[in-house]
Amino acid sequence: MTITRLLLRVLKGLAIFAGLVVLGVGALLAFAWLERLTEVTLPALTGSFAIGRAIEDWTDDTALDTLAPAPGTKRELLVWIWYPSAARQSAVIDDYLPARLRLKPKDAGGGNIWTLLTRDPSRVRGHSAVDPDVSPQQRSYPVVIMRAGASSGVLNYSTLAEDLASHGYIVVGFDAPYRTGLVVFPDGRVMGRTAQNNPERCVVPDRAEMERCVSRVITAWTGDIAFVLQRLDRLNASDSSGTFTGRLDMTRVGVVGHSLGGAVAAQFCHEDSRCKAGIDIDGAPHGSVIQAGLSQPFMFLLSDHGDTTDPESNQIVTDIKSIYDRIPSDRRLYATIRGAFHLTFTDDGALMKSGMVRGFLRLSGRLGIDARRQLAITTYCVHSFFDAYLRDTGGAESCISSPLYPEIENLE
């Protein structure tokens, strides 16, 4: 065989291989697009209450937004309230993302690869009815403030919020312009996060510099929580719609957050005695709480970080232990979910693409548990801990112990 003929055969083989690759990629993209357009429902509620959801636009006339790019900008929040409702099974269930809060085509811009890896929000089904009355089964209900991770929108934690509300809690989450990735207000205004408020830019080798950077964002979020609690007090005293008047038990307030939201929960509970119990879901602590600790009941619920011994992970564990060791022993819990993955504490755990993304995460060692199973364990841990300390149903160690969930491991 001459060199020319050999070269031609090699080139022909490469061309066939390239064609197969193109066909394979095309098939994957087509499959991903079809999956994006399929309907999916959030996990079933585990509590006994039907739930409702209200969405409000609140402006603070007494304080400015310290992270807004324009001086003099007032704090404004898009507030989501999930609550036990009197709705019947025939009640109208609201869209997962209501049409009035969706990006208009002129604001959406072009698609990207992430578009293919996520569900179309209009195809997602939740369990929240549209503005029903609060359930009359109890005179009032404990309140839980929920903070999203980093710049994520609070909608992405609907599974956690809905399930907690089904157990008899009024759950309040919120998005803030300039630090939430994107906020669409009911009147059509669209406000994105500014680059300087991106907490991922704060991850630098110098710890002191990193803390200064993160502190700006955490201070803004804790201030937002304080404002939300003030408005909830007003709502409880006199709601113009009559829905929430006298229905919020503001003496029993919990705070839960994921990732950076978990750090916000810990810092807020350190700063404000209105927090009666808190939960950090897989968040690295920041702020004065690391050295000062907490007096309120508090739980750290972590993903499976394995045997990682890099300096950054060691520092996170050291900071968690610094807080944990200062909490009274009968008010603290430090647990991990074996096989859990950081990003699937969100609705992504319920909406994740079948097969393709899950397979990649398993092969890369990131996901060792079914994503919906992880969410089921998380919702169980969260409502059980708050039951123990906002409803006085039991102590820390026993509150999340269950033979149904052997993946839960209590740490010391």
Secondary structure by P-SEA (a helix, b strand, c coil): ccaaaaaaaaaaaaaaaaaaaaaaaaaaaaaaaaaaabbbbcccccccccbbbbbbbbbccccccccccccccccccbbbbbccccccccccccccccccccccccccccccaaaaaccccccccccccccccccccccbbbbbbbbbccccccccaaaaaaaaaaaccbbbbbcccccccccccccbbbbbbcccccccccccccaaaaaaaaaaaaaaaaaaaaaaaaaaaaaaaccccccccccccccbbbbbbccaaaaaaaaaaaccccccbbbbccccccccccccccccbbbbbbccccccccaaaaaaaaaaaaaaaacccccbbbbbbccccccccccccccccccaaaaaaaaaccccccaaaaaaaaaaaaaaaaaacccccccccccccccccccccccc
